């Protein structure tokens, strides 16, 4: 939710411990403070963020980064757990594929 109570749906493109990148239908003003909420395998995360300058603009959407400015301790823990889990999967998945026995074994 942006300043002034406006609501905007967005698609979360990427996330880090410091912020992330949203795909929005309409860009938000740089410097706007927004409430961000999204779900992870570790649970729902709610926080406050500052919108940064859009990186790409398309006819029907834009990509706009944000930085977290406030996360409760529990939300920060869930975010770190979700990021650690994603990092573990990215490192383990290719290895587990390489360790599979070839067909016929």
C-alpha positions in Angstrom: 0.0 0.0 0.0 1.5 3.3 -1.0 1.3 6.7 0.7 -2.3 8.0 0.7 -3.8 4.6 1.1 -3.6 3.5 -2.6 -3.3 -0.2 -3.2 -1.2 -1.7 -6.0 -0.8 -5.3 -7.0 2.7 -6.2 -8.0 4.7 -9.3 -9.0 7.8 -9.9 -6.9 10.6 -10.4 -9.4 13.5 -10.9 -7.0 14.2 -10.4 -3.3 17.2 -9.9 -1.1 17.7 -9.2 2.6 17.9 -5.4 1.7 15.0 -5.1 -0.8 13.8 -6.4 -4.1 12.3 -5.7 -7.5 8.6 -5.4 -8.3 6.8 -5.6 -11.6 4.0 -3.0 -11.4 1.3 -1.8 -13.9 2.1 1.8 -13.0 5.3 3.1 -11.4 5.1 4.5 -8.0 6.9 7.8 -7.1 10.5 7.5 -6.2 10.8 7.9 -2.5 7.3 6.8 -1.7 7.0 4.7 1.5 4.9 1.6 1.0 3.8 -1.4 2.9 5.0 -4.6 1.3 3.5 -8.1 2.0 4.3 -11.4 0.3 4.3 -15.1 1.1 7.3 -17.4 1.3 7.7 -21.0 2.3 8.8 -19.7 5.7 5.5 -17.7 6.1 4.0 -14.3 5.3 6.4 -11.3 5.4 5.2 -7.7 6.0 7.3 -4.7 6.1 7.8 -1.1 5.1 9.8 -0.1 2.1 11.0 2.9 0.1 10.4 2.8 -3.7 13.5 3.6 -5.8 13.7 4.8 -9.4 12.2 2.4 -11.9 14.7 0.4 -13.9 12.6 -0.4 -16.9 9.3 0.9 -18.3 7.1 -1.0 -20.7 3.8 -0.1 -22.2 1.8 -2.3 -19.8 4.2 -2.5 -16.8 7.4 -1.3 -15.2 10.1 -2.8 -13.0 10.8 -0.8 -9.9 13.2 -1.6 -7.1 12.5 -1.0 -3.4 14.6 -1.1 -0.2 13.3 -2.3 3.1 13.2 0.4 5.8 11.4 -1.5 8.5 10.9 -5.3 9.2 9.8 -6.7 12.5 12.2 -9.3 13.9 10.0 -12.2 13.1 9.5 -11.0 9.5 13.3 -10.5 9.2 13.9 -14.1 10.5 11.3 -15.5 8.0 12.9 -13.6 5.1 16.4 -14.8 6.0 15.1 -18.4 6.3 13.4 -18.1 2.9 16.6 -16.7 1.3 18.7 -19.4 2.9 16.3 -22.1 1.7 16.4 -20.7 -1.9 20.2 -20.6 -1.8 20.4 -24.1 -0.5 18.1 -25.4 -3.3 20.1 -23.5 -6.0 23.3 -25.2 -4.8 21.9 -28.6 -4.1 19.6 -29.2 -7.1 22.4 -29.2 -9.7 24.5 -31.5 -7.6 21.7 -33.9 -6.9 21.0 -34.1 -10.6 24.7 -34.9 -11.3 24.7 -37.6 -8.6 21.8 -39.6 -10.0 22.7 -43.0 -11.4 22.7 -43.2 -15.2 19.8 -45.2 -16.8 20.4 -48.9 -16.5 22.1 -48.9 -13.2 
